[in-house]
Amino acid sequence: NSVQEEIGLHGAQMVAHRIKPDIAICTDVTHDTTTPMMKKIEQGDIHTGKGPVLTYGASVQNNVLKMIIEAAEKKSIQFQRLVASRTTGTDTDAFAYSNAGVASALISFPLRYMHTTVEMVDRDDVEATIKLMFETLKLIKPGMNLKYL
């Protein structure tokens, strides 16, 4: 966990520099685009109750993402896909670009009414996110090379 994500990813930046991780698998929320006033054409087609959301983007290292997908498929964990055009807007960005680059990925769960007093998630999505994180961590081995080359 870290602090100050909403105001510049400062907590994740400090954590990355202090512990110098080899890999970072971040969790956060993402918009359920069935929420009123959301635009699916701009923000994707994401629904609560359909599982964790895996993000593709510049801050997400493809080898880590492939490992997460492998864990999901191996354990039959339903997931959704989302594309981040530049940044994810999450702590994933801070880790990905720290310390000459940390192999990073993002697992989110859909949230309705983000940044309001009535935010809502589906409990099954949260539990599936936890299970997916756990199953992915079991695939990581000491000295594992996550580089592209």
C-alpha positions in Angstrom: 0.0 0.0 0.0 1.1 3.5 -0.5 -0.2 7.1 0.0 -0.7 10.2 -2.1 -1.6 8.3 -5.4 -4.2 10.9 -6.2 -1.9 13.8 -5.9 1.1 12.6 -7.9 2.0 9.0 -7.0 4.4 10.2 -4.3 4.0 7.3 -2.0 4.7 4.7 -4.7 7.7 6.7 -5.8 9.2 6.7 -2.3 8.4 3.0 -1.9 10.1 2.2 -5.3 13.2 4.0 -4.4 13.4 2.6 -0.9 12.9 -1.1 -1.5 14.0 -1.3 -5.2 11.6 -4.0 -6.3 12.3 -6.4 -9.2 8.6 -6.5 -10.0 5.5 -4.5 -9.0 1.9 -5.8 -9.4 -0.3 -3.0 -8.5 -4.0 -3.0 -7.7 -6.5 -0.2 -8.0 -10.0 0.5 -9.1 -11.2 1.4 -12.6 -14.5 2.8 -13.8 -17.5 0.5 -14.4 -18.5 2.1 -17.6 -22.1 1.2 -17.2 -22.2 4.0 -14.6 -24.3 7.0 -15.7 -22.3 9.6 -17.7 -19.5 7.2 -18.5 -18.5 7.0 -22.2 -17.7 3.5 -23.2 -16.2 4.7 -26.5 -13.6 6.6 -24.5 -13.2 4.5 -21.4 -13.8 1.0 -22.5 -16.6 -1.5 -21.9 -16.0 -2.5 -18.2 -18.7 -4.0 -15.9 -18.8 -4.9 -12.3 -19.4 -8.6 -11.8 -17.3 -9.7 -14.8 -14.0 -10.0 -13.0 -10.7 -8.1 -12.5 -9.5 -5.8 -15.2 -6.0 -6.2 -16.7 -4.6 -3.1 -18.3 -2.5 -2.9 -21.4 -0.3 0.2 -21.8 3.1 1.8 -21.8 3.6 1.3 -18.0 2.6 -2.3 -18.1 5.4 -4.8 -18.8 4.2 -7.4 -21.2 6.0 -10.3 -19.6 4.4 -9.6 -16.3 1.0 -9.2 -18.0 1.4 -12.5 -19.7 2.2 -14.1 -16.4 -1.0 -12.7 -14.9 -3.1 -13.9 -17.8 -1.5 -17.4 -17.5 -2.5 -17.5 -13.8 -6.0 -16.4 -14.7 -6.4 -19.0 -17.4 -4.8 -21.7 -15.3 -7.3 -21.1 -12.4 -10.3 -20.1 -14.6 -10.5 -16.6 -13.3 -12.6 -14.5 -15.5 -11.0 -11.1 -16.4 -11.6 -8.0 -18.5 -9.1 -6.1 -20.6 -8.6 -2.3 -20.7 -6.1 -0.1 -22.7 -4.4 2.9 -21.2 -3.2 5.1 -24.0 -0.4 7.0 -22.1 -0.5 6.4 -18.4 -2.6 4.3 -16.1 -3.0 7.1 -13.6 -2.1 4.6 -10.9 0.9 3.6 -8.8 1.9 1.3 -11.7 3.3 4.4 -13.5 5.5 5.3 -10.5 7.0 1.8 -10.3 7.4 1.3 -14.1 9.5 4.4 -14.5 11.6 4.3 -11.2 15.0 2.8 -10.7 15.8 2.4 -14.4 12.4 0.6 -14.8 10.6 -1.9 -12.7 8.6 -4.7 -14.4 5.1 -3.6 -13.5 1.5 -4.6 -14.1 -2.0 -3.4 -13.0 -4.9 -5.5 -11.8 -8.0 -3.4 -11.1 -11.5 -4.1 -10.1 -14.5 -2.2 -11.6 -16.1 0.5 -9.4 -19.3 2.3 -9.9 -19.7 6.0 -8.9 -15.9 6.6 -8.4 -15.0 9.5 -6.1 -18.5 9.8 -4.6 -19.9 8.9 -1.3 -21.7 5.9 -2.8 -18.9 4.0 -4.5 -19.9 0.4 -5.2 -17.9 -2.7 -6.2 -18.9 -6.3 -6.6 -17.5 -8.5 -3.8 -16.8 -11.3 -6.3 -14.6 -9.0 -8.4 -12.6 -8.0 -5.3 -12.2 -11.7 -4.3 -11.2 -12.7 -7.8 -8.6 -9.9 -7.8 -7.1 -11.2 -4.6 -7.1 -14.7 -6.0 -5.5 -13.6 -9.2 -2.8 -11.7 -7.4 -2.1 -14.7 -5.2 -2.0 -17.2 -8.1 0.3 -14.8 -10.0 2.7 -14.5 -7.1 3.0 -18.3 -7.0 4.4 -18.1 -10.6 7.3 -15.8 -9.6 10.5 -17.6 -9.0 13.8 -16.3 -7.5 16.1 -14.8 -10.1 13.3 -14.9 -12.7 14.2 -12.8 -15.8 11.4 -10.6 -16.9 13.3 -8.6 -19.5 12.1 -8.5 -23.0 15.4 -9.7 -24.5 
